């Protein structure tokens, strides 16, 4: 059975923007577009589900069927007619200690389809023993810990660099909270991709992105 891109709409402005984004994505992927009005169920062959991002407190929360979907979900914020100026880069949030393989593959493929760079962000924090230092952490210790994080990220991405050799990759290891780092980069991205475990609720990072990200956010189960 042929796969389709599904756009869900409730006829709001955000939904119209989501349908436009889904239409462009369907063209990129060479797949048909199926537009559904809530509460119609998603077809079993859905490759991707796209819907508008509701930020205002007066808007209803995302339905459980979306939050628990095993199909990748893309939440699209209202673009206010400025989608033409959106950059083409893709940003991927990765925990190099526990990499989400499905999200990594989705991000690499999204960058390949767009012919653009993939910016991979791994946010880390100082280990608990850093608190043992009475003053600032010695630069040598910090450098050693950071080098370890850099190596973890390189190891996590190696299979996908081989699978998608045409995709240029920027590996970015940052000492920031994950949500803060990804929100910062969302202002200059076409898409931010994050992973979520099957059967688990979306985490704090995902919820922060859905509330404040400046570009579409893809949540990919793994």
JOWOMO-V316411 format. One record per residue. N is the residue number from 1. RES is the residue in three letters. PHI is phi in radians with two decimals (NA if undefined). Layout:
n: (N;N)
res: (RES;RES)
phi: (PHI;PHI)
This chain:
n: (1;2;3;4;5;6;7;8;9;10;11;12;13;14;15;16;17;18;19;20;21;22;23;24;25;26;27;28;29;30;31;32;33;34;35;36;37;38;39;40;41;42;43;44;45;46;47;48;49;50;51;52;53;54;55;56;57;58;59;60;61;62;63;64;65;66;67;68;69;70;71;72;73;74;75;76;77;78;79;80;81;82;83;84;85;86;87;88;89;90;91;92;93;94;95;96;97;98;99;100;101;102;103;104;105;106;107;108;109;110;111;112;113;114;115;116;117;118;119;120;121;122;123;124;125;126;127;128;129;130;131;132;133;134;135;136;137;138;139;140;141;142;143;144;145;146;147;148;149;150;151;152;153;154;155;156;157;158;159;160;161;162;163;164;165;166;167;168;169;170;171;172;173;174;175;176;177;178;179;180;181;182;183;184;185;186;187;188;189;190;191;192;193;194;195;196;197;198;199;200;201;202;203;204;205;206;207;208;209;210;211;212;213;214;215;216;217;218;219;220;221;222)
res: (UNK;UNK;UNK;UNK;UNK;UNK;UNK;UNK;UNK;UNK;UNK;UNK;UNK;UNK;UNK;UNK;UNK;UNK;UNK;UNK;UNK;UNK;UNK;UNK;UNK;UNK;UNK;UNK;UNK;UNK;UNK;UNK;UNK;UNK;UNK;UNK;UNK;UNK;UNK;UNK;UNK;UNK;UNK;UNK;UNK;UNK;UNK;UNK;UNK;UNK;UNK;UNK;UNK;UNK;UNK;UNK;UNK;UNK;UNK;UNK;UNK;UNK;UNK;UNK;UNK;UNK;UNK;UNK;UNK;UNK;UNK;UNK;UNK;UNK;UNK;UNK;UNK;UNK;UNK;UNK;UNK;UNK;UNK;UNK;UNK;UNK;UNK;UNK;UNK;UNK;UNK;UNK;UNK;UNK;UNK;UNK;UNK;UNK;UNK;UNK;UNK;UNK;UNK;UNK;UNK;UNK;UNK;UNK;UNK;UNK;UNK;UNK;UNK;UNK;UNK;UNK;UNK;UNK;UNK;UNK;UNK;UNK;UNK;UNK;UNK;UNK;UNK;UNK;UNK;UNK;UNK;UNK;UNK;UNK;UNK;UNK;UNK;UNK;UNK;UNK;UNK;UNK;UNK;UNK;UNK;UNK;UNK;UNK;UNK;UNK;UNK;UNK;UNK;UNK;UNK;UNK;UNK;UNK;UNK;UNK;UNK;UNK;UNK;UNK;UNK;UNK;UNK;UNK;UNK;UNK;UNK;UNK;UNK;UNK;UNK;UNK;UNK;UNK;UNK;UNK;UNK;UNK;UNK;UNK;UNK;UNK;UNK;UNK;UNK;UNK;UNK;UNK;UNK;UNK;UNK;UNK;UNK;UNK;UNK;UNK;UNK;UNK;UNK;UNK;UNK;UNK;UNK;UNK;UNK;UNK;UNK;UNK;UNK;UNK;UNK;UNK;UNK;UNK;UNK;UNK;UNK;UNK)
phi: (NA;-1.21;-1.36;-2.36;-1.64;-1.85;-1.99;-1.73;-2.47;-2.10;1.23;-1.41;-1.04;-1.07;-1.18;-1.09;-1.11;-1.14;-1.12;-1.10;-1.12;-1.10;-1.10;-1.14;-1.17;-1.08;-1.12;-1.04;-1.56;1.16;-2.11;-1.24;-1.83;-2.09;-1.73;-2.05;-1.81;-0.96;-1.82;-1.05;-1.27;-1.26;-1.14;-1.09;-1.61;-1.09;-1.50;-2.76;-1.98;-2.15;-2.61;-1.23;-1.62;-1.64;-1.79;-1.13;-1.08;-1.36;-1.44;-1.20;-1.20;-1.10;-1.10;-1.04;-1.09;-1.41;-1.18;-1.87;-1.07;-1.52;-1.43;-0.93;-2.07;-2.00;-1.77;-1.96;-1.33;-1.09;-1.66;0.93;1.29;-1.89;-1.08;-1.12;-1.69;-1.21;-1.07;-1.79;-1.17;-1.97;-1.96;-2.09;-1.61;-2.26;-1.66;-1.13;-1.38;-2.61;-1.17;-1.54;-1.07;-1.15;-1.18;-1.08;-1.11;-1.07;-1.18;-1.06;-1.15;-1.11;-1.17;-1.07;-1.06;-1.55;1.09;-2.33;-1.37;-1.82;-1.76;-1.73;-1.95;-2.01;-1.63;-2.23;-2.35;-1.11;-1.16;-0.95;-1.19;-1.11;-1.24;-1.31;-1.33;-1.19;-2.15;-1.21;-1.17;-0.97;-1.03;-1.13;-1.15;-1.06;-1.10;-1.12;-1.13;-1.17;-1.03;-1.12;-1.15;-1.06;-1.17;-1.03;-1.15;-1.05;-1.14;-1.14;-1.58;-0.98;-1.09;-1.43;-1.10;-1.27;-1.25;-2.14;-1.13;-1.43;-1.61;-1.24;-2.21;-1.88;-1.62;-2.22;-1.83;-2.23;-1.65;-2.46;-1.06;-0.97;-1.08;-1.09;-1.13;-1.25;-1.10;-1.04;-1.38;-1.15;-1.16;-2.17;-2.27;-1.55;-2.81;-1.97;-2.06;-2.36;-1.81;-2.56;-1.20;-1.07;1.51;-1.84;-1.21;-1.08;-1.43;-1.08;-1.12;-1.08;-1.13;-1.14;-1.14;-1.14;-1.43;-2.24;-1.11;-1.68;-2.57;-1.00;-2.15;-1.76;-1.92;-2.04;-1.31;-2.59)
